Structures are given as structure tokens and as C-alpha cells.
Amino acid sequence: MKFQVIAVTVRSITVERINNDYYESTPCRVYLNDQLIRESALNVISVFGLDPDTEYDLRLAGEDGEASVSFRTEKETILLDVHSFGAKGDGEKDDTKAIQAAIACCPVGGTVHFPKGTYLTSSIFAKSGINLWLDQGAELLGSTDRSSYPILPGIVRSQYDNSAEENFGSWEGNPLDCFAAVMSAVGVENLRIFGEGTLNGNADQGDWWQNPKVKRGSWRPRLLFLNRCRNVTVQGITVKNSPSWTVHPYYSDQLRFLNLTIQNPYNSPNTDGFDPESCTDVLLLGTKISVGDDCIAIKSGKLYMATAHHKVSEGIEIRNCSLEKGHGSVTIGSEIAGGVRQVHVSHCRFIGTDRGVRIKTRRGRGETSVLTDLVFENIEMKDVKMPVTVNMHYYCDPDGHSSYVQSQEPAPVDYRTPAVGTITLRNAKISGVSSSLVCACGLPESPVKKISLQNIRAEYCPAAERTPAVPVMMDGFDPVSGESLWLKNVSALSAEDIEIHGEDVSDPVFIGDVKAELKDVFINEKRI
């Protein structure tokens, strides 16, 4: 057995088993100072409740051998119990002020502790240099009274310099007023949020999901919102029932999200699980997501933010995660005007989502909207209807069905024209395909540069069990079933060592000038 240490805080550690499995493996025993504390089959394991500034030995033992490491927890200046500041934790009294007082009083290096209990809150704001410890059985429960939430203004301009502005609120890629999240951090550095507790947006008990596209007072809040933050670790907690996007890092850097559980009902509107927007150096590890929209959606804003505050989303690593239900497993877009590059997704499983790898953009995202160096490898997909889709005619926004967005004729290449570069899927085991394996539609004036497929085994579900579906959300695309590879306006396709099995599976369809290099590609034993 091999494992590596990912993070050590004042009271916790996270390690990752190094193997070829997806999210979980054979069970192993976890020993702390030679005492068995539990068994776990997860590839990413966290241990909580440690003492600060203390030496420990951690050992994992299983069928594949054993390995150990010695480590020392970080120092802690003080431990503050929120009850000491007046919090009740009874689920009835509003504990917002008491919690905020504890955070305000906590010195750098200190920890604000939430013991077991239900803490009714509206918006909590974290600050730099502290730890927030949600202990086992602790739940921060969002208020259902929208009037109790402060509003983050989208843009605040300087009274002295007309060109200077600050952006606080955000809604679907634009700098718009929105209610503050249940937990927010703005301009914060060196923050740790950890434990076995829960951040519950309580949206299933309120009216956040009613008329979700109607602005009432302000736009709906996130559940965890990090705006212009740096060096933040979120570890172990459960995050559920979000009013809108669940975990939303925004214009932030050096972020670690470890062993989270992100849950929203399958029919909850726009409740993406994890949406890093204009962020760099991001690690999402060992996380299980099941939500009502895209499990993961990597973004970089719409045209205004890309022009006035341009920042590429890049250096994003997603590993050993289980992405279940939802519309897309890992989505790039569609609010993507700043561009995305260097995304690496590996050792993940996609289960029961509509789409697996989902790229979506459109005319109007702009010339800085370049999506490239997107690598997906060592992936297991089960019951994913459409494993790979690339759509450059995505019909979002008020003008989404306009001729400018939807026309199949070449448009002038200008400041509004987006681009999609290289997309790679390799070492993938796929079962339960119904609609299409790969469906990609680029722009005639800006074709997808290259799609690379390598070492893929795909099995379609029986023809009688398939429901025809539209792989890419664009006008004029009819539902399909049993499609293999369908490419339009793609400059190059490289496919090697591909096996596709299933009844009534079509031969590949290439529309336009597609330079296709096929090597050892088989559909039901027939070489293509």
C-alpha cells in the first residue's frame, strides 16, 4: 500500500491512497498511534479530533499491504466555543450574532469550535488566519427568512476614480447583487474549515427554489462563497440543501477541498455542486457530489467580467471523486468568457448523470474564452447517457435562441468569438450509454481544435431500454439513440484502442473537414 499526506491542520489530517481505483478501493484499517480507529474503503481518508501541536503516527493496513507516516499537527493559539459567546445550538434561536462575535474575537491561529448542536443562522462571514471546526453532530442551519440575509452588491464604484470598482456579488457570471451565502469569505487568506459537521442551507424548507429565475429582493445566495480568497482548505464537512450553487469559489487561489459530501435533491434548480469561477490552483479530492444540476461546473464569468476583471480558471485538479446524478459530471462552462485551461480529472467515477464530460460555450463569450488542455483520464462511467459532449451553440441567456448564437453559417471572427482547444479522454470504462458516446459541435468559424480518445471500453444499454435524448442543447438537434461518434466543425480527432459494444450502434458521423486518425477502433468487433 502507498499513500500520501495531502493536508494537516491543527486538529485533522487527510491522506490519499495511491492506486488505480476510482474513489474507493478494498477496505483498509486505519490506526492512530497503533490504535485501530476505523475501517475505510475510501481512497481519501480524513481523521479529525486530534490535539494541536502534537506528534502522531498514522498507519493504513489492508490487502495491498500497509504504510505509515509520522506527522505533527499545527499549533493553535486558542480554542473558542461558540456557546461562550451566546450561541444556543438548539435550532430555534438565531445564533448568527453569537457566531459572528466568536469569529471577530478569534486571533490568528485560533479555532472557533461548533460542538454538537443545530445553529440557526443567516449569513456568517469568516476572516483570515483562523480555523472553523464543525464537530461531529454540529449543523449550521440556514434561515428560511430571506430578509435576514445581507445583500452583497455586484459592483461598488469609487467616488473619486470612475475607473475603480469592486465586485462583491455574482449571479451566473455577471457582477450582480445577491444575498450573502450562509458562509462567506471575502478577501480572506489562510482559512481552514474542517470537521465532520454539516453546512445545511435549509432551502428545502424555504422558498428559495420557488420561481428560481425570478429576482426577489436579490438573487439567490450560495451555500459556501469564497470571493478573492487565498490559501483556503475545506475538509470533511457535508454541504447540502443549497439555495443555488453550493460551493462557489470566486476569483480565488490556492484552494483545497477534501473529503466533502455535497448533496442537493435531484430536482432542485440550479444547485450545481462545485463551481470554481476564475480560480487558480484548485484541488477537489475525495468528494462525493449528488445534486440537481451539474456536479462540477468550471467557470470564468461572462463578457463584462472577462473584459473588466479578466482572470482565467486554470490549474484545477479533480481526483478520486464520485459524481452522481445531476446534469453533467464535470462541466466546463457555460459562463466561461475568461477562459479555462489546465484541467486534470482523474480516478473519478461518474454515475447516473445525463452527461459525463460536458463542454458548453457559445458566440458572445468572447475572444478570451479559450478552453484548452482539458484532460480526463482513469474514469469510470456508469449509466451516463452521453459520456462526452462539446457544444459551442449552447442556448443559454436571453439571446440564446437568436440566429447569432444558433446559426450554422460562419459568423465574422471578432471580439465575441470563443474557442475550444484540446480535449483528451483516456483510460475510461463506460457502461450504460444510451444516446451517444461522443457528440461535438463546434462553430464553423471556430472549430474545436482537437479531441483525443485513447483506451476506451464503452458498453451501450439494450436498445429497448434507451430513451432518445438530445446530446447538445442547441436549436435544431433532434433526439438520438445509439449514436457512436458524431462530430461537426471539429478540426482533428485522434482515436486509438477504442471498443464499443451494443445493439444498433451507428458508425461514426463526421460533418465538415474533420481530420480523423483512427487506430484500432471497433464497433461490435467491426474495425472502423
C-alpha positions in Angstrom: 0.0 0.0 0.0 1.1 3.5 -0.7 -0.5 6.8 0.4 0.5 10.5 0.5 -0.3 13.2 3.0 -2.5 15.9 1.5 -3.2 18.3 4.4 -2.6 18.6 8.1 -4.4 21.2 10.2 -4.5 22.0 13.9 -6.9 19.1 14.6 -7.0 16.9 11.4 -5.1 15.1 8.7 -6.1 14.0 5.2 -4.3 11.3 3.2 -4.8 9.8 -0.2 -4.2 6.1 -1.1 -2.2 5.8 -4.4 -3.7 3.1 -6.6 -5.6 2.6 -9.9 -9.1 2.6 -8.4 -11.9 5.1 -8.6 -12.9 6.9 -5.4 -12.8 3.8 -3.3 -10.8 0.6 -3.1 -10.5 -2.5 -0.9 -11.2 -1.8 2.8 -8.2 -0.9 4.9 -7.8 -0.5 8.7 -6.8 2.9 10.0 -4.6 3.1 13.0 -3.7 6.2 15.0 -0.7 5.6 17.4 -1.2 1.9 16.9 -4.9 2.0 18.0 -7.5 0.9 15.4 -9.9 3.8 14.9 -11.9 2.6 12.0 -12.0 0.8 8.6 -12.5 2.6 5.4 -12.7 1.7 1.7 -12.2 5.3 0.5 -9.1 6.3 -1.4 -9.1 9.7 0.5 -9.3 9.4 4.3 -9.5 12.1 6.9 -9.0 11.9 10.7 -10.4 14.5 13.0 -10.4 15.3 16.7 -6.6 15.5 17.0 -4.8 17.7 19.5 -2.9 20.7 18.2 0.9 20.8 18.1 1.1 17.0 18.7 3.1 14.2 17.1 1.1 11.3 15.7 1.7 8.1 13.8 -0.9 7.1 11.2 -0.9 3.6 9.7 -3.1 2.1 7.0 -3.2 -1.7 6.6 -5.2 -3.8 4.1 -5.0 -6.5 1.4 -2.4 -4.5 -0.5 0.0 -4.2 2.4 0.5 -1.4 4.9 2.1 2.0 5.1 2.6 4.6 7.8 3.6 8.2 8.4 4.6 10.4 11.3 3.2 13.9 11.4 2.7 16.9 13.7 -0.5 18.9 13.8 -0.3 22.7 13.5 -0.1 25.0 16.5 -3.3 26.6 17.8 -3.3 29.9 19.7 -6.7 29.5 21.4 -9.9 27.4 21.2 -13.2 29.4 21.3 -16.5 27.6 21.9 -19.4 29.5 20.2 -21.6 28.7 23.2 -19.3 31.0 25.3 -20.5 33.9 23.0 -24.2 33.1 23.5 -24.9 30.6 20.8 -27.6 28.1 21.8 -27.3 25.4 19.1 -31.0 24.5 19.7 -32.2 25.1 16.1 -34.6 27.8 17.2 -32.7 30.8 18.5 -30.9 32.8 15.8 -27.2 32.2 16.6 -25.8 34.5 13.8 -24.6 37.3 16.1 -23.1 35.0 18.6 -21.2 33.1 15.9 -20.0 36.3 14.3 -18.8 37.6 17.6 -16.7 34.4 18.2 -15.2 34.8 14.7 -14.5 38.5 15.2 -12.7 37.8 18.6 -10.7 34.8 17.4 -7.0 35.7 17.0 -4.8 34.5 14.2 -4.1 30.8 14.6 -7.2 30.3 16.8 -10.1 27.9 16.3 -13.8 28.7 16.5 -15.4 25.4 17.7 -19.0 24.4 16.9 -19.9 21.5 19.2 -22.8 19.1 18.5 -26.0 21.1 18.0 -28.1 22.9 15.4 -27.1 26.5 14.9 -29.7 28.6 13.1 -28.0 31.3 11.1 -28.4 33.7 8.2 -25.0 34.7 6.8 -21.7 34.1 8.6 -18.5 35.9 7.4 -15.1 34.2 8.0 -11.9 36.1 8.4 -8.2 35.5 7.7 -5.9 33.2 9.7 -8.4 31.2 11.7 -9.9 27.8 11.8 -13.6 26.9 11.9 -14.2 23.5 13.4 -17.7 21.9 12.7 -17.5 19.0 15.1 -19.4 15.7 14.6 -23.1 16.4 15.0 -22.8 20.1 14.5 -25.0 21.7 11.9 -25.1 25.3 10.7 -28.7 25.6 9.5 -29.6 28.4 7.1 -32.6 30.6 7.9 -35.6 30.4 5.7 -36.2 34.2 6.2 -34.6 35.8 3.2 -35.0 39.2 4.8 -32.4 38.1 7.4 -29.6 37.8 4.8 -27.4 40.8 3.9 -27.0 41.6 0.2 -23.6 41.7 -1.5 -23.6 44.4 -4.1 -22.5 43.4 -7.5 -20.4 46.4 -8.3 -19.3 49.3 -6.0 -17.5 52.1 -7.8 -15.1 54.6 -6.3 -16.4 58.1 -5.6 -13.0 59.5 -6.6 -11.9 57.4 -9.5 -14.6 56.4 -12.1 -12.4 53.6 -13.4 -12.0 51.9 -10.0 -14.6 49.4 -8.8 -15.0 46.4 -6.5 -17.1 43.3 -7.2 -18.8 41.6 -4.3 -21.9 39.8 -5.5 -22.2 37.5 -8.5 -25.1 35.8 -10.4 -24.5 33.4 -13.2 -21.3 35.0 -14.5 -22.3 38.7 -14.0 -21.5 41.1 -11.2 -25.0 41.4 -9.8 -26.4 41.9 -6.3 -27.0 38.6 -4.5 -27.9 37.5 -1.0 -24.8 36.6 1.0 -24.1 32.9 1.4 -24.8 31.0 4.6 -21.0 31.0 5.0 -19.0 33.7 3.1 -15.4 34.7 3.0 -14.4 37.9 1.2 -10.7 38.8 0.7 -9.7 36.2 3.3 -6.4 34.3 3.5 -5.2 31.3 5.4 -8.6 29.9 6.4 -9.3 26.4 7.4 -12.9 25.0 7.6 -12.9 21.4 8.8 -14.7 18.7 10.7 -17.5 16.1 10.4 -20.3 18.6 10.8 -22.8 19.9 8.3 -23.5 23.2 6.5 -27.2 23.0 5.7 -28.7 25.7 3.5 -32.2 24.5 4.5 -33.5 25.5 1.1 -35.8 22.5 1.0 -37.8 24.1 3.9 -37.8 27.7 2.5 -38.9 29.4 -0.8 -35.5 29.6 -2.5 -36.4 27.0 -5.1 -39.8 28.6 -6.0 -39.7 30.7 -9.1 -35.9 30.3 -9.1 -35.3 32.6 -12.1 -37.2 35.5 -10.6 -35.2 38.0 -8.6 -36.9 38.6 -5.2 -35.1 41.2 -3.1 -31.9 40.0 -4.6 -30.5 36.9 -6.4 -30.4 33.6 -4.5 -27.4 33.0 -2.2 -24.8 30.3 -2.4 -24.1 28.0 0.5 -20.4 28.5 0.7 -19.0 31.5 -1.2 -15.2 32.4 -1.3 -14.6 35.7 -3.0 -11.0 36.9 -3.7 -9.6 34.4 -1.1 -6.2 32.7 -1.0 -4.9 29.6 0.7 -8.2 28.1 1.9 -8.8 24.4 3.0 -12.2 23.0 3.4 -12.1 19.5 4.8 -14.6 16.7 5.7 -17.8 18.6 6.1 -21.2 17.8 4.5 -22.7 20.7 2.4 -26.4 20.3 1.5 -29.7 21.9 0.5 -28.2 25.0 -1.1 -30.4 27.8 -2.3 -28.4 27.9 -5.6 -24.8 26.9 -6.5 -23.5 25.1 -3.5 -19.7 25.6 -3.2 -18.7 28.7 -5.2 -15.0 29.8 -5.1 -14.7 33.1 -7.0 -11.6 34.9 -8.1 -9.6 32.9 -5.6 -6.3 31.0 -5.5 -4.6 28.1 -3.7 -7.8 26.2 -2.6 -8.1 22.7 -1.2 -11.5 20.9 -0.9 -11.0 17.5 0.7 -13.4 14.7 1.6 -16.5 16.7 1.2 -20.1 15.4 0.8 -22.2 17.8 -1.4 -25.9 16.9 -1.6 -29.0 18.6 -3.1 -32.2 16.9 -4.2 -32.1 15.7 -7.8 -34.9 18.2 -8.8 -33.6 21.3 -7.0 -33.0 24.1 -9.5 -29.5 25.4 -10.4 -27.9 23.7 -7.4 -24.5 23.0 -9.0 -22.3 21.2 -6.6 -18.9 22.8 -7.0 -18.3 25.8 -9.3 -14.8 27.3 -9.2 -15.0 30.6 -11.2 -11.9 32.5 -12.3 -9.8 30.5 -9.8 -6.3 29.1 -10.0 -4.5 26.2 -8.2 -7.6 24.3 -7.1 -7.7 20.7 -5.7 -11.0 18.9 -5.3 -10.2 15.5 -3.8 -12.2 12.6 -2.4 -15.5 14.3 -2.7 -19.0 12.8 -3.3 -21.5 15.0 -5.2 -25.1 14.4 -5.9 -27.1 17.5 -6.9 -29.9 19.0 -9.1 -27.7 20.4 -11.8 -24.1 20.0 -12.8 -22.0 18.2 -10.2 -19.0 20.3 -11.1 -19.1 23.4 -13.4 -15.8 25.2 -14.0 -16.5 28.8 -15.0 -14.8 32.2 -15.6 -17.7 34.7 -16.0 -19.5 36.4 -18.8 -18.1 39.1 -21.1 -18.2 42.0 -18.7 -16.1 40.3 -16.1 -13.7 38.9 -18.7 -13.2 42.4 -20.1 -13.1 44.4 -16.9 -11.6 41.8 -14.5 -10.1 39.1 -16.7 -8.9 36.0 -14.9 -8.5 32.5 -16.4 -9.6 29.5 -14.5 -6.5 27.2 -14.5 -4.6 24.6 -12.7 -7.6 22.7 -11.5 -7.2 19.1 -10.3 -10.2 16.9 -9.6 -9.3 13.4 -8.3 -10.8 10.4 -6.6 -14.3 11.9 -6.6 -17.7 10.3 -7.0 -20.1 12.4 -9.1 -23.7 11.1 -9.1 -27.0 12.1 -10.7 -27.1 15.8 -11.8 -27.0 17.1 -15.4 -23.2 16.8 -16.0 -20.4 15.1 -14.1 -17.7 17.6 -15.0 -18.8 20.6 -17.0 -16.7 23.4 -18.4 -19.0 26.4 -19.0 -21.1 28.0 -19.9 -20.2 31.3 -18.1 -16.7 30.9 -19.4 -15.7 34.2 -21.0 -12.3 34.4 -19.2 -11.2 31.0 -20.5 -10.2 27.7 -18.8 -7.0 25.8 -19.2 -5.0 23.0 -17.5 -7.9 21.0 -16.0 -7.0 17.4 -15.0 -9.7 15.0 -13.9 -8.6 11.5 -12.8 -9.6 8.4 -10.8 -13.2 9.6 -10.7 -16.5 7.8 -11.2 -19.5 9.3 -12.9 -22.7 7.6 -12.0 -26.2 8.3 -13.4 -25.5 11.8 -14.7 -27.1 12.9 -18.1 -23.6 13.8 -19.4 -20.1 12.9 -18.3 -17.6 15.3 -19.8 -19.6 18.4 -20.8 -18.2 21.4 -22.6 -20.6 24.2 -23.3 -20.0 27.7 -24.7 -21.5 30.0 -27.4 -20.9 33.0 -29.6 -20.7 36.1 -27.4 -18.4 34.6 -24.7 -15.5 36.4 -26.3 -12.0 36.1 -27.6 -10.5 35.4 -24.2 -12.9 32.4 -23.8 -10.3 29.8 -24.8 -11.0 26.3 -23.3 -8.0 24.1 -23.7 -5.7 21.5 -22.2 -8.7 19.6 -20.6 -7.6 16.1 -19.6 -9.9 13.3 -18.3 -8.2 10.0 -17.5 -8.8 6.9 -15.5 -12.5 7.5 -15.4 -15.3 5.0 -14.8 -18.8 6.0 -16.1 -21.9 4.0 -15.2 -25.4 4.8 -16.7 -24.2 8.1 -18.1 -26.4 8.7 -21.2 -24.0 10.9 -23.1 -20.4 10.4 -21.9 -18.8 13.3 -23.9 -20.5 16.4 -25.3 -19.0 19.6 -26.7 -21.4 22.3 -27.6 -20.5 25.7 -29.0 -24.1 26.7 -29.7 -25.4 26.4 -26.1 -28.7 28.2 -25.9 -28.3 30.0 -22.6 -29.0 33.7 -21.8 -31.9 35.8 -23.2 -30.5 35.8 -26.7 -29.6 32.0 -26.6 -32.1 31.1 -29.4 -31.1 34.1 -31.6 -29.8 33.5 -35.1 -26.4 34.9 -34.0 -25.9 32.1 -31.4 -27.6 29.3 -33.3 -26.7 29.9 -37.0 -24.8 27.1 -38.6 -23.3 29.6 -41.1 -19.9 31.1 -40.4 -20.1 34.4 -38.5 -17.3 37.0 -38.5 -14.5 36.2 -36.1 -14.3 39.1 -33.7 -14.0 40.0 -30.0 -17.1 37.9 -29.3 -15.8 34.6 -30.8 -14.9 31.8 -28.3 -12.5 28.9 -29.0 -12.2 25.3 -27.8 -8.7 23.8 -28.0 -7.7 20.3 -26.9 -9.8 17.8 -25.0 -8.5 14.4 -24.0 -10.3 11.3 -22.6 -8.2 8.2 -22.0 -8.3 5.0 -19.9 -12.1 5.1 -19.5 -14.5 2.3 -18.6 -18.0 3.2 -19.7 -21.3 1.3 -19.3 -25.0 2.1 -19.8 -24.6 4.6 -22.7 -27.9 5.3 -24.4 -27.8 8.5 -26.6 -24.3 9.0 -27.9 -20.7 8.2 -26.8 -19.2 11.4 -28.2 -21.1 14.3 -29.6 -19.3 17.5 -30.5 -20.5 20.6 -32.4 -18.0 23.4 -32.9 -18.5 26.8 -34.6 -18.0 26.9 -38.4 -15.8 30.0 -37.9 -14.1 28.5 -34.8 -13.9 24.7 -34.9 -13.0 22.6 -31.9 -9.2 22.2 -32.3 -8.7 18.5 -31.3 -10.5 15.7 -29.5 -8.2 12.8 -28.4 -9.7 9.4 -27.3 -7.5 6.6 -26.1 -8.0 3.2 -24.4 -11.8 3.4 -24.0 -14.2 0.5 -23.4 -17.8 1.5 -23.9 -21.0 -0.6 -23.5 -24.4 0.6 -24.6 -27.6 -0.3 -22.7 -30.0 -2.6 -24.6 -31.9 -0.8 -27.4 -35.3 -1.4 -25.8 -34.1 0.5 -22.6 -32.9 3.6 -24.4 -34.8 6.8 -24.5 -33.7 9.1 -27.3 -32.1 12.3 -26.0 -30.5 15.5 -27.3 -26.8 15.3 -26.5 -26.1 19.1 -27.0 -28.6 21.8 -26.0 -28.8 23.8 -29.3 -31.6 24.5 -31.7 -32.4 22.0 -34.4 -30.7 19.0 -32.9 -33.1 16.1 -32.7 -33.0 13.4 -30.0 -30.8 10.4 -30.9 -30.2 6.9 -29.6 -27.3 4.6 -30.2 -25.0 7.2 -31.8 -21.3 6.4 -31.5 -19.1 9.3 -32.6 -20.8 12.4 -34.0 -18.5 15.4 -34.8 -19.2 18.6 -36.7 -16.8 21.5 -37.1 -14.0 19.7 -35.3 -10.6 20.1 -36.9 -9.0 16.9 -35.6 -10.0 13.6 -34.0 -7.4 11.1 -32.7 -9.0 7.8 -31.6 -6.9 4.8 -30.6 -7.7 1.5 -28.9 -11.5 2.0 -28.7 -14.0 -0.8 -28.2 -17.7 0.0 -28.5 -20.4 -2.7 -27.8 -24.2 -2.6 -28.1 -27.0 -3.4 -30.4 -28.0 -0.8 -33.1 -24.9 1.4 -32.6 -24.3 3.7 -35.6 -21.0 4.2 -37.4 -19.2 7.5 -36.8 -20.6 10.6 -38.4 -18.1 13.4 -39.3 -19.6 16.6 -40.7 -17.2 19.2 -42.2 -13.5 18.9 -42.6 -12.6 16.6 -39.7 -9.1 15.1 -39.9 -9.7 11.8 -38.2 -6.9 9.4 -37.2 -8.5 6.1 -36.2 -6.4 3.2 -34.9 -7.9 0.0 -33.6 -11.4 1.4 -33.3 -14.0 -1.3 -33.2 -17.8 -1.2 -33.0 -19.2 -4.7 -32.2 -15.9 -6.3 -33.4 -16.0 -4.4 -36.7 -13.0 -2.2 -37.3 -13.8 1.4 -38.3 
